[in-house]
């Protein structure tokens, strides 16, 4: 599974498919050693787990890196038009930790651009929201989940979510109802009574479970010089989550950045009540 089933290099622009296929015939330990040596001379990125390599490549290796991230990235790349990295190789080191070799997606993280989302023009915000809305609509059409209606990680296993817990994975949960019964989704008695009543009502909805990036942030959305999104990276939190989760998780910890909030409320406009419940939860629930 790690070596050939998930990899598709037809779109890789700098190495022909024939040469890359020949390289992939080399023993795993040799390829791993080569990648590790190159990483010593690679460039730093905004993530301590990601190293910039020559020839437009990136390597991801370290805590919380998983094979599931490579599988989710490849799944999205072959079933949508969302610009994501092409996964070239996945190898396990001597400790069993994955090293993912992938291509660079052209563009600059929004967080590294001169303007923040709060400073974009109305036209730029509209173009940004429209692009994100198109991406999310494609994600929401994928499926079905591997475990029926379960709320779970991409492969049907546990979930990595910085909104829920920064230190460990959680779940999987058999249904949205079970997920919503967890501490991380339960308002305490001291919460706003009106929001508690709202939460009780909306938790009775039969939510669809959708493929969710789960960590959309200004560092994971790449834009061009006109601030149009051109790439979505870092699929480590990809999971099958209740349909509102992409909206609420993208705004989590960024609710004061009104431009960012506007982008996602315009892209996924139908979950105002769920967002209100989540924002009340954030006052009491800490993932640390």
C-alpha positions in Angstrom: 0.0 0.0 0.0 2.8 2.4 0.8 4.7 1.9 -2.4 2.6 1.9 -5.5 -1.1 1.9 -4.9 -1.6 5.5 -4.0 1.0 7.1 -6.3 0.3 8.9 -9.6 3.1 10.9 -11.1 1.6 11.6 -14.5 1.4 15.3 -13.7 4.8 15.7 -12.2 6.5 18.3 -14.4 10.2 18.0 -13.8 10.9 14.2 -13.9 9.6 12.0 -16.6 7.3 9.1 -15.6 9.8 6.6 -16.9 12.7 7.9 -14.9 10.6 8.2 -11.7 9.3 4.7 -12.2 12.9 3.4 -12.5 13.8 5.2 -9.3 10.8 3.7 -7.5 12.2 0.3 -8.3 15.2 1.0 -6.0 15.1 -0.6 -2.6 13.1 1.3 0.0 15.9 1.8 2.5 18.1 3.4 -0.3 15.3 5.8 -1.3 14.8 6.7 2.4 18.5 7.4 2.9 18.6 9.6 -0.2 15.6 11.6 1.0 17.0 11.9 4.5 20.3 13.2 3.2 18.7 15.7 0.9 16.6 16.9 3.9 19.7 17.9 5.7 20.4 20.5 3.0 16.7 21.5 2.5 15.1 24.8 3.4 12.9 25.5 6.4 9.2 26.2 6.0 6.5 27.5 8.3 6.0 23.9 9.6 8.7 22.1 11.5 7.5 18.9 9.9 7.9 20.1 6.3 11.3 20.6 4.5 11.7 22.3 1.2 13.8 20.2 -1.2 15.3 20.9 -4.6 13.4 20.4 -7.9 10.1 21.7 -6.5 9.8 18.9 -3.9 8.7 18.9 -0.3 9.2 16.2 2.4 7.0 15.8 5.4 8.3 13.8 8.4 7.8 14.1 12.1 5.2 14.0 14.9 1.6 13.5 13.7 2.6 12.7 10.1 0.6 9.8 8.9 0.1 7.6 5.9 -3.6 8.6 6.0 -2.5 12.2 5.1 -0.8 10.9 1.9 -3.8 8.8 1.1 -6.3 11.6 1.6 -4.2 14.0 -0.5 -4.0 11.5 -3.3 -7.7 10.7 -3.0 -8.6 14.4 -3.4 -6.1 14.9 -6.3 -7.7 12.1 -8.3 -11.3 12.9 -7.7 -11.5 16.7 -7.7 -10.0 19.7 -9.4 -8.7 21.1 -6.1 -5.0 21.9 -6.5 -3.2 19.7 -4.0 0.4 18.3 -3.8 1.1 15.2 -5.9 2.3 12.4 -3.6 5.4 10.8 -5.1 6.6 8.4 -2.4 5.7 7.3 1.1 8.2 5.4 3.2 8.5 4.3 6.9 11.7 5.1 8.8 13.3 2.7 11.3 10.9 3.9 14.0 7.9 3.4 11.8 7.2 7.1 11.2 6.2 8.0 7.6 8.2 10.2 5.3 6.0 11.7 2.6 7.6 13.0 -0.6 5.4 15.4 -2.6 5.5 18.1 -5.2 5.1 21.8 -4.5 1.8 23.5 -5.3 2.5 26.9 -6.9 1.3 29.9 -4.9 2.0 31.7 -1.6 0.3 31.0 1.7 -2.2 33.7 2.4 -0.5 34.2 5.8 2.7 35.1 3.9 1.2 37.8 1.7 1.3 41.6 2.3 -2.4 41.8 2.9 -4.6 39.9 5.4 -8.1 38.8 4.6 -9.3 41.8 6.5 -7.6 44.1 4.0 -8.9 42.5 0.8 -11.3 44.4 -1.4 -14.9 43.3 -1.8 -14.1 41.9 -5.2 -11.1 40.0 -3.9 -13.2 38.6 -1.0 -15.9 37.5 -3.4 -13.4 35.8 -5.7 -11.8 34.1 -2.7 -15.1 32.9 -1.3 -16.3 31.7 -4.7 -13.1 29.6 -5.2 -13.3 28.1 -1.7 -17.0 27.4 -2.2 -16.2 25.4 -5.3 -13.6 23.4 -3.6 -15.7 22.5 -0.6 -18.7 21.6 -2.9 -16.4 19.0 -4.6 -15.2 17.6 -1.2 -18.8 17.3 0.0 -19.7 15.2 -3.0 -17.1 12.6 -2.3 -17.8 9.4 -0.5 -19.4 7.4 0.9 -17.4 7.3 4.1 -15.5 4.1 4.8 -17.6 3.3 7.9 -21.1 4.3 6.8 -22.3 7.2 8.9 -19.4 7.1 11.3 -17.5 10.3 12.2 -13.9 9.2 11.7 -10.5 9.8 10.2 -10.0 9.5 6.5 -9.4 5.7 6.7 -12.2 5.0 9.1 -9.9 5.3 12.1 -9.3 8.1 14.7 -9.5 11.8 14.0 -6.7 14.4 14.3 -8.4 17.7 15.0 -6.7 20.8 16.5 -10.2 22.0 17.5 -10.8 18.9 19.6 -7.4 18.0 21.0 -3.9 19.1 20.2 -2.1 16.2 21.9 -3.9 13.1 20.7 -6.4 11.7 18.2 -10.0 11.0 19.1 -12.7 8.6 18.0 -13.8 7.2 15.8 -17.5 7.7 16.6 -20.3 5.5 15.3 -22.5 8.5 14.3 -22.9 12.2 14.5 -25.1 11.7 17.6 -22.2 9.9 19.4 -19.8 12.6 18.3 -22.0 15.3 19.6 -22.4 13.6 23.0 -18.6 14.0 23.6 -17.2 16.6 26.1 -15.7 18.6 23.2 -19.2 19.2 21.8 -21.2 19.6 25.0 -22.1 23.1 26.4 -21.7 23.4 30.2 -24.5 24.6 32.4 -23.0 28.0 32.7 -23.2 28.6 28.9 -25.7 31.1 27.4 -29.2 29.6 28.0 -30.4 30.6 24.5 -27.4 28.9 22.9 -27.9 25.8 25.0 -31.5 25.6 23.8 -30.3 26.1 20.2 -27.8 23.4 20.6 -30.4 20.9 21.9 -32.6 21.7 18.9 -30.0 21.5 16.1 -28.3 18.4 17.6 -31.4 16.5 16.6 -30.8 17.2 12.9 -29.7 14.2 10.8 -26.3 15.6 9.7 -24.6 14.2 6.6 -21.0 13.1 7.1 -18.7 14.7 4.6 -15.0 14.6 3.7 -13.5 17.6 5.5 -10.0 19.1 5.3 -10.4 20.1 8.9 -7.5 22.6 9.1 -8.1 25.3 6.6 -6.0 28.2 7.7 -4.1 31.2 6.2 -1.0 29.0 6.1 -2.7 26.1 4.2 -4.5 28.1 1.5 -2.1 29.2 -1.3 -3.0 32.3 -3.4 -1.7 34.0 -6.5 -0.6 37.7 -6.7 -4.3 38.7 -7.0 -5.2 36.8 -3.8 -7.2 34.1 -5.7 -6.7 30.7 -4.0 -4.6 28.4 -6.1 -3.8 25.5 -3.7 -4.9 23.7 -0.6 -2.2 21.8 1.4 -1.7 20.0 4.6 -4.3 17.3 4.7 -3.3 15.8 8.0 -6.6 16.5 9.6 -8.7 15.2 6.8 -11.7 13.3 8.2 -15.3 12.3 7.7 -17.1 14.9 9.8 -20.6 16.4 10.3 -21.4 18.6 7.3 -21.0 21.9 9.1 -17.5 21.1 10.4 -15.5 22.7 7.6 -17.1 26.1 8.3 -16.7 26.0 12.1 -13.1 24.5 12.1 -11.9 27.1 9.6 -13.1 29.9 11.8 -12.0 28.4 15.1 -9.5 30.7 16.8 -10.0 33.3 13.9 -13.4 34.6 14.8 -12.0 38.1 15.3 -10.6 38.2 11.7 -13.7 39.5 10.1 -12.4 39.2 6.5 -11.6 35.5 7.1 -15.0 34.9 8.7 -16.7 36.6 5.8 -14.9 34.3 3.3 -16.1 31.1 4.9 -19.6 32.2 5.9 -20.1 33.2 2.2 -18.6 29.9 1.0 -20.7 27.7 3.3 -23.6 29.9 4.3 -26.1 27.4 5.6 -24.7 26.7 9.1 -25.1 30.0 11.1 -26.8 28.2 14.0 -24.1 25.5 14.2 -21.4 28.3 14.1 -23.2 30.1 17.0 -23.1 26.9 19.1 -19.5 26.3 18.3 -18.5 29.9 19.1 -20.2 29.5 22.5 -18.4 26.2 23.0 -15.0 27.8 22.3 -15.5 29.9 25.4 -15.3 26.8 27.6 -13.6 24.0 25.7 -9.8 24.1 25.3 -7.9 21.5 23.2 -4.7 22.0 25.2 
